[in-house]
Amino acid sequence: MTERSVLVVTHTGRPEALEAATEAVGLLRKAGLSVRVLAAESSELTLPEDVEVVSGSDGARGSDLVIVLGGDGTILRGAEVARPSGTPVLGVNLGHIGFLAEAERDDLSYTVERVVAKDYHVEERMTIDVVVRLDGQAVAREWALNDASIEKASRERMVDLVTEVDGRPLSRWGCDGVVMATPTGSTAYAFSAGGPVVWPEVEAMLLVPISAHALFARPLVVAPTSELAVTVQPVTAGAVLWCDGRRRVDLPPNTRVEVRRGQLPVRLARLHRSPFTDRLVAKFALPVEGWRGSRLAEPEAGPGSA
C-alpha cells in the first residue's frame, strides 16, 4: 500500500505558526503519514530528516491533503499550491476571523486524528478566471478563489471604470474600485465594500462597486454563466488588479479585465457538517440570544464545531 502523504503549509512569519507546524508534523509522522513542506518554508521550520521538501509549483501533487497553518491569507496561498492537482485544503486558523479555516489551533491534535482516520468530507468551491487585455491582446491571465478587485493606483485619485455584464454595458463609475467575487469571497473584501453574504452552495458571481459616485451603484449578483468585464477609461492614469489580495497586475488606461467562472475549483476539506449559518454566527459573533426556533438542526458537537 502506498504511504499516505500530507503537505503542510505554514505562515512562517508567526512564531505560533512555527510551533504549530512542529507539533503537526510530529503528530502526522507518529501516525505513520509521510509529510512534505514547501522549499520556501523549510529553512524556517524545525523538521525531522524524513520530511520531504517540495517546490511550490507542484508541491501538492501526490498528497492526500494540504494542511494550512495560518489565517485566510495563508489558506489562499495553500489553495494556489493545491488547485492544479485538485488536492483538498484543510485550514487550521491562527489568524483572526479565519472564514476559510475548518479548525482552531487548540484543536490541532483532534484535527490530525480526523485526518489520519480520513474522517472528513470535501467541498468544491467555485473560482473565477481572469483575463487582462490591452488593445485586444491578452497580457495576463489569473484566477481567484475569493475575488478579483480593480483598485485605484493612487490614493488621491479615483478610477473611471465602465462595467459590463454578458457583453452589454452596465454603468460607468467614478469610484475607488470594483470587486468581482465568488460566494466564498462574499465574506471577504466584497463584504467590506457593502456586498451581500452569499451561501457557498449558491453558484453565482458578485459585482460590488467601492465608494462609487453614482446614483446606481448597488452590489449585483449574477449567474455563474455570466461574463463580467471592466474597462479602465483613458482619463484614469492607472489602476491595479489584485487577485485574492495576493497577485498584482498593473492596469494602464484602456485595459479591459474579463472575469468568468473558473475552470478549476478549489477543494476544501471539512471536519464538520454544521450549516453555513452557524459558521457565520460564530465567525462574526452575531447576537442570537432569544432564538426559540427548531431544535432539529443543532450544531454538530465536538472540538472546533463552532
C-alpha positions in Angstrom: 0.0 0.0 0.0 1.3 3.4 -0.9 2.2 5.6 2.1 -0.2 8.5 2.5 1.3 11.9 2.3 0.3 15.3 3.7 1.7 18.7 2.6 2.0 21.2 5.5 1.9 24.9 4.6 2.8 27.4 7.3 2.7 31.1 8.0 6.4 31.2 8.8 6.4 34.8 9.9 4.5 33.9 13.1 6.2 32.1 16.0 2.9 30.4 17.0 2.6 29.0 13.4 6.1 27.6 13.5 5.3 25.9 16.9 2.0 24.5 15.5 3.8 23.2 12.4 6.4 21.4 14.5 3.6 19.8 16.5 1.5 18.9 13.4 4.5 17.3 11.6 5.3 15.2 14.8 1.7 14.0 15.1 1.4 13.1 11.4 4.7 11.2 11.4 3.8 9.4 14.6 0.6 8.2 12.9 2.6 6.9 10.0 1.9 9.5 7.4 4.6 11.0 5.1 5.0 14.7 5.5 6.0 17.3 2.9 6.8 21.0 3.3 7.4 23.8 0.7 11.0 24.6 -0.1 10.4 28.3 0.6 9.4 27.5 4.2 11.7 24.6 5.0 14.6 26.7 6.4 12.2 28.4 8.9 10.9 25.1 10.3 12.4 22.6 12.7 11.9 19.3 10.8 12.7 15.6 11.1 15.1 14.3 8.5 12.5 12.2 6.8 10.3 15.2 5.9 10.2 15.8 2.1 10.9 19.3 0.8 9.0 20.1 -2.4 8.6 23.0 -4.8 5.6 25.3 -4.5 4.6 24.9 -8.2 3.8 21.2 -7.9 4.1 20.6 -4.2 0.6 19.1 -3.6 0.6 16.6 -6.4 0.5 13.1 -4.9 -0.5 14.3 -1.5 -3.8 13.3 0.2 -4.3 16.6 1.8 -2.8 20.1 2.3 -2.9 21.3 5.9 -2.5 25.0 6.2 -1.5 26.6 9.5 -2.3 30.3 9.5 -5.1 32.8 8.6 -7.1 33.2 5.5 -4.2 34.7 3.6 -2.1 31.6 4.2 -5.0 29.4 3.3 -5.3 31.2 0.0 -1.6 30.6 -0.6 -2.2 26.9 0.2 -5.0 26.9 -2.3 -2.7 28.2 -5.0 -0.5 25.2 -4.5 -3.3 22.7 -4.2 -5.6 23.8 -7.0 -3.7 22.4 -10.0 -3.8 18.8 -8.6 -7.2 19.1 -7.0 -5.8 18.2 -3.6 -8.2 19.2 -0.7 -7.1 22.0 1.6 -7.7 22.0 5.4 -7.1 25.2 7.2 -6.2 25.5 10.9 -6.9 29.0 12.0 -4.1 31.0 13.5 -5.4 34.4 12.3 -8.4 36.5 13.4 -11.8 35.5 11.7 -10.4 32.7 9.6 -13.5 32.2 7.5 -11.8 29.6 5.2 -10.4 27.7 8.2 -12.0 24.5 9.5 -10.2 24.1 12.8 -8.6 26.2 15.5 -5.1 26.0 17.0 -6.4 24.4 20.2 -7.9 21.5 18.3 -4.7 20.6 16.4 -4.4 17.1 17.9 -8.0 16.3 17.3 -7.7 17.7 13.7 -4.7 15.4 13.0 -6.7 12.4 14.4 -9.5 13.1 11.9 -7.0 13.5 9.1 -5.3 10.2 9.9 -8.8 8.4 10.1 -9.8 10.1 6.8 -12.8 11.4 8.7 -13.5 14.5 6.7 -15.6 15.4 3.6 -14.6 17.6 0.7 -16.5 20.6 -0.7 -15.8 22.1 -4.1 -15.7 25.9 -4.1 -16.2 27.9 -7.3 -13.3 30.0 -8.5 -13.1 32.8 -11.1 -10.7 33.0 -14.1 -9.4 36.5 -15.0 -8.1 37.7 -18.3 -6.5 41.1 -18.7 -6.5 42.6 -22.3 -4.8 45.6 -23.8 -5.5 46.5 -27.4 -7.4 43.2 -27.7 -4.4 41.1 -26.7 -4.3 39.0 -23.5 -1.5 40.4 -21.4 -2.2 38.5 -18.2 -4.2 35.5 -17.0 -5.1 35.0 -13.4 -7.6 33.3 -11.1 -9.1 33.8 -7.7 -10.9 31.8 -5.0 -12.2 34.9 -3.2 -12.2 37.9 -5.5 -10.6 39.9 -8.2 -10.5 43.6 -7.3 -9.7 46.6 -9.5 -8.5 49.5 -7.4 -7.0 53.0 -7.8 -3.3 53.0 -8.0 -3.0 56.5 -6.4 -4.7 57.2 -3.1 -5.7 60.8 -4.1 -7.4 59.9 -7.4 -10.5 57.9 -8.3 -10.6 55.4 -11.1 -13.1 55.8 -14.0 -14.5 52.4 -15.0 -17.1 51.1 -17.4 -18.7 47.8 -16.2 -20.2 45.2 -18.4 -22.3 42.1 -17.9 -22.8 39.4 -20.6 -21.4 41.6 -23.4 -23.7 44.6 -22.6 -22.7 47.9 -20.9 -24.0 48.2 -17.3 -22.7 51.6 -15.9 -19.8 53.9 -15.7 -18.5 54.7 -12.3 -16.0 57.1 -10.8 -15.0 55.1 -7.8 -12.3 53.7 -5.6 -12.6 50.4 -7.4 -14.8 47.3 -8.1 -14.7 43.8 -6.5 -15.8 40.8 -8.5 -16.2 37.9 -6.1 -17.3 34.3 -5.7 -19.7 33.2 -3.0 -16.7 32.1 -0.9 -15.3 35.6 -1.3 -18.6 37.2 -0.3 -17.4 37.3 3.3 -14.1 38.9 2.4 -13.3 42.2 0.5 -16.8 42.2 -1.1 -18.4 42.2 2.3 -16.3 45.1 3.5 -17.3 47.0 0.4 -21.0 46.5 1.2 -21.8 43.4 -0.8 -24.2 40.6 0.3 -23.2 37.4 2.1 -23.8 34.5 -0.3 -24.1 31.0 0.9 -21.2 28.9 -0.6 -23.7 26.4 -2.1 -25.1 29.1 -4.3 -23.4 29.3 -7.7 -23.1 33.0 -8.6 -20.7 35.9 -9.1 -20.8 39.3 -7.3 -20.1 42.7 -8.7 -19.5 45.2 -5.9 -18.5 48.9 -6.5 -16.3 50.5 -4.0 -17.3 54.1 -3.0 -18.8 54.8 -6.4 -20.0 58.4 -7.1 -23.2 57.4 -9.0 -26.9 57.1 -8.5 -26.9 53.4 -9.4 -24.0 51.8 -7.5 -25.6 48.8 -5.8 -23.9 45.3 -5.4 -25.1 42.9 -8.0 -25.4 39.1 -8.0 -25.2 37.5 -11.5 -25.5 34.0 -12.8 -22.4 31.7 -12.7 -22.6 31.5 -16.5 -22.4 35.3 -16.9 -19.3 37.1 -18.0 -18.2 40.3 -16.2 -15.9 42.9 -17.7 -14.5 46.2 -16.6 -12.6 48.7 -18.8 -10.3 51.3 -17.4 -11.1 54.6 -19.1 -8.5 56.8 -20.8 -9.0 59.6 -18.2 -7.7 57.2 -15.5 -3.9 57.4 -15.0 -3.7 53.8 -14.0 -5.3 51.1 -11.8 -4.3 47.9 -10.2 -5.8 44.4 -10.3 -5.5 42.2 -7.3 -6.4 38.5 -7.3 -7.2 37.2 -3.8 -5.2 40.2 -2.5 -2.0 38.3 -3.4 -1.2 38.6 -7.1 -1.0 42.1 -8.7 -1.3 43.2 -12.3 -0.9 46.9 -13.2 -3.7 48.2 -15.5 -2.8 51.2 -17.7 -5.6 53.2 -19.4 -7.9 51.3 -21.8 -7.2 48.0 -20.2 -10.1 45.5 -20.1 -10.5 42.9 -17.4 -12.7 39.9 -18.1 -14.0 37.6 -15.4 -15.9 34.4 -15.7 -16.4 31.2 -13.8 -13.1 29.3 -13.2 -12.4 26.1 -15.0 -10.8 24.6 -11.9 -12.5 24.7 -8.4 -10.7 24.7 -5.1 -11.5 21.7 -2.9 -11.8 22.4 0.8 -11.7 19.6 3.4 -14.4 19.9 6.1 -14.5 18.2 9.5 -17.9 19.4 10.4 -21.3 19.4 8.6 -22.8 22.3 10.6 -24.8 24.7 8.4 -23.1 27.8 7.0 -25.4 29.9 9.2 -23.7 28.5 12.3 -20.3 29.4 10.8 -21.5 32.9 10.0 -22.8 33.4 13.6 -19.6 32.1 15.1 -17.1 34.0 13.0 -18.9 37.4 13.2 -20.1 36.8 16.8 -23.6 37.6 15.8 -26.2 38.1 18.6 -28.7 35.2 18.6 -30.0 35.5 22.2 -33.7 34.9 22.3 -33.9 32.5 19.4 -36.6 29.9 20.0 -36.6 28.1 16.7 -36.4 24.5 15.8 -34.1 22.1 17.6 -33.9 19.7 14.7 -30.7 21.1 13.4 -28.5 21.5 16.5 -24.8 22.4 15.7 -22.6 19.4 15.5 -20.8 18.6 18.7 -17.1 18.2 19.0 -13.9 20.3 19.2 -14.0 23.4 17.0 -17.5 22.7 15.8 -18.4 26.4 16.1 
